[in-house]
């Protein structure tokens, strides 16, 4: 069975991420599922942004009426300056237009800056419904919960907001609903609430989850601890799968993981394995697959994609869904 191709924030290799055009293009390019990241507004509306800081992905800086909202905050130990979704109502955010996040690498996508407004999760659900009604093809939904511990401290529990949003949506594990997060606690709470989905735990190549750090400080168990035999055993009892930084699946990396080992170890415990993110530009490829044409040029992406897919991974997140589909066909 070929790996699931998940349009990472739609098709952001071609259109600004999390825009309606990005999602629609992902559908057209053959993505099996799409991945919206969710954060919250001040009035509890779930909006789709990769981060709660929106200065780099919207035109908020060009709105003088919001100049006084620019501030500096600490988000999971990192100091960030900009504009934050939790300081706006949805009515205010809907006036903003989206922009390409990495314009220097993706000028073709940046050509679409300013054309479309921000989206709520509800808007993405509607785009998925429209696509299925028009084509008869269902595209799956992979929702990533961002900064759950941070938002809970603000009185905006993302698990409760998401459960309410999806309660009568028709989405379930059977219809292709996956919920993921870098924080295991929020997944466990949602699962205990009875929300019918497949739950996938995201794993960074370094550091520790924010919920554990908030609870245990410097003694917090790390992401690497989750990938030991005992860690995988515990995850198998808590979630349906893991989604790992692609570095875990590439040979000759500083992580020292052998190709296929992690996937086979997880599979033996009944865990599915996804990985992120497949991107063709030199800037994102392993050094062995780069060419000499600059950071924005496409390197030998086919080799890297094939290398990752050869591990038997169950799903891949891709910025250019058509390229990933071409290697899984």
N, C-alpha and C positions, 0 to 999 in steps of 0.2 A: 504494500500500500504506500503510495507516495505521501510526502509530508504535506500537511496543511499549510497553505500560504495565507498569511494574515497581513492585510494592508495596514502598515504601521502608521496610525493617525490618518488613514486614507491612502493616498498615493503622493506623499510629500516630495518625492523626487521630481514631480512634475507640476504640482500646484501647492500653494501655501497649506501647511498642515492644519488639519481639523476644520478646513473649509468645506462647504457643500460640494464645491467642484472637486476637491481632493477625494471625498468619499465616493461621489458618482463615478469618477474616473477609476477608482479602485474596483468598483463593481464591473465596469466595462473591461478592465484588464484581466479579469478572471480571478480576483482574490476570492478565497474560500470564506474569509471572514475579515472584518475590519476592527480596529482597536481605537476606541475613544478613551482618552484619559479624562477623569472627572475630578474637578475641584468645585468649591462652593462660593456663592455670592453671599453678601451680608444678609440677604433675606432668604437664604436657604435654597436657592435654585442651583442645580447641578449644571455646570457649564463645562465644555470640553476644551481644555488647554493642557499642554504638557506640564506646565508649572502654574502656580497661583500668581507668580510675577509675570505680567503681561506686556512689559515695556518693549520686549524684543519681538513679539509676535502680533502686535496690534499697533494702530496709529494713535494710541492714547496720549503720547507725548505731543501730538499736534492739536490736542483739545485743551485750550486755555482754561476752560471751566473745570478741568480736573488737575490743574497744575499743583494745587495744594494737597492732592492725594499722594504725591510722590514722597516716599519715606524709606527708611531703612529698618529691616526686621531681621531677626534670627530665625531661620527655618531649619530645624533639625541640626543645630550647631553651626550652620553656615550663615554669615552675615550677607544679606541681599538688599540692594537698593533698587527701588522702582515703584511700580504700581501693582497692587495686589487685589485679586478678585474679591476677597472678603471685605474690602473697603468700599465696594460698589453694590448697588442693587442691580437686578437683572435689567430693569428699564434703562439704567445708565449704561450698562455694558453693551446693550443691543445697539447703541449708537456708534460703537467702534467698528472699524474695519480691520480685517486680518492682513498680516504681512508675512513674507518668507523669513524664516528664522536665520538661515545661513545663506544670505543673498550672494556672498562672495563665492560660494561654491555652486549655487544654483540660480544663476541669473535668469534662466528661462522661467523658472517658477516665480521669481521676484517680479517678472513682468505682469503678473496677475495681482500684485499688491493693491490693496484698497478697493477691490471689486466686490468683496463679500463681507457680511457681518459675522460676528462671533455666533457660535451655535450653543444651544443647550443640548444635554443628552436627549431630551424629548425630540429635538429636531433631527438628531441622528436616527432615532427610532423611526421617525416618519420617513426619512430617506430610505431606510431599509424596507419599510412597508411598501413604499411607492415602487421600488425596484422589483420586489417580489410580485406585486400586482401587475406590473407592466410586462415582466419577462417570464414569470413563473418560476424563477430561480431564487432560492433562499440563500442569502449570505449570512454567515454566522456573526455573532457579536461577542467581542472580547473586551470587557470593561476593566480598565485599570484604575484602581483607587489610589489617588496621590496624597501623600502627607496626612494619613489618617490621624495619627497622634496629635499633630499640630492643629488640625481643624477641630478635633474633639476638645482640645483645651480652650478653643474659642467659642464653644457651645454649638458647634456645627458638626455633629456626628455623621460622617459620610456614610457609614453603614446603614444608619436609620434612614437617611435621605435616599439612598440608593434602593433600599428595600421598598420604600414607599413608591418610588418612581416605577419600579418594575413589577409591583404587586399585581396589577391588572393589565400588563402589557402583552401577555401571551408568550413571553420569553421564558424558557426553561432549559434545563440541561438537554432535554430531548430535541428542542428546537434550535440548539446551537449556542446557548448562553454560557460564557466562561467569565468568571470574575477573578481578577488577579491583583496582587499587591506585593510590595517589598516588605510589608509588615504582616506577619502571620496572625497576629491577634485580631485584626479586623476581619480576616477571612474566617477565623474560627467563630467570631460572633455572628457573622452573617449566616454561616452554615447552621449554627445552633438555632438561629431565628426561623429556620425552615425554608429560606429562599432556595428554590430549586435551580441549581446551577452546578457547573463543574468548577472547582476551585483550584487555582494555580498560584504557587508561591514564587515570586520573582527573587532571583539571587544575583547579587553584585559580585564582582571579582575581588572586592576588598571591603573591609569595614564590617559594621554590624547594623542590624535593623534598628530603625528609630524608636520603635516601641520598646525594644529591649534596653536600649541605651537610656531612655526616659525612666525605665524602672530600675535598672541595675548599674547604670553608670559605666565606669571603666571595666567592670566585671562582666559586662554583657557578652553573651555568646555571639560569635561572629557568623557571617555567612559561610565561611569555610567550615565551621563546625557543623553546619547543616548538611554538608556533603560527606561527612564521615559515615561509616556504616551505622553507627548508633543514631546519627542525625537523620539519615535517610529513613531508618526504621521509624523514627518519631514522625517524620513528615508523612510517611505512608498511612499513618493512623489519623492524620489531621486533614490532609488535602488530597486532591486527585492527581496533581502533577506539579512539576517545577518548570521554571523558565529561566534559563541561565544566560549570562553574558557569553557571547560566542567564543571568547578567549578560552573558556573551559573545553571547547570542542576542537580547537586548533592544535596541531602538534607543534612542538618546539617553542612553546610559550613560557614566560616566566612562571606560569602556574604549574607547569610540569605535568599536566594531565595528558594521558595517552588517548589517542583518537578512539572513540567508541567506549572507553571504560566507564565514564560517567553514565552514558545512556544505558548501557547494559546493566549497570548496578541499579539504576533507578527502575528500569523495566522489570527486573527480577522482583521488585517490591510492588509492582502494579502501578507505578507512577508513570504518567506520560511526561515527555520532555519536549519543551519548546526552547528556542534560542533567539537572540536578538543582538544586533539588527543587521540583516543582509543589505549592504550598500555597495554600489560599484565604484564610487569615486576613490581615487588614490588616498585621499585624506582618511578614509575609514578602513582601508584594506590592511591586512597583515603585510609587513614589509616585503615578504617574499613575493607578493602578488602586485606590487606597485610598478608602474612604468615611469619613464622620465619626462612625462608631459605635464607635470604640475598637479597640485592638490585637487583641482576640480575635475581633471580628466578621468575618464574611466580607465582603470587598470585592468589587470587580468582577473576580472571579477568572476568569470566562469570557473576558474580553478578554485577560488576560495569557496564559492557557493557549492561546488561539487564536493569539495573536501568536507564541508560541514554536513551536507546531506548524506554523505557516505557513512556517517556515524549511526544512521538509523533514527535520527531525531524525528519526532512526531509532528512538529510544526515549526515554521520559521516566520519571523517578523521581517517584512521587507518594505523599504521606501519606494521601490519600483516593482510593484507586484508582478508586472508582465515578465520581468527578467527572472524572478524566482519561479514563476509558473513555467518558463521555458526550460528550466533545469529539473523540474519535478515531473514533467510530462512523460 
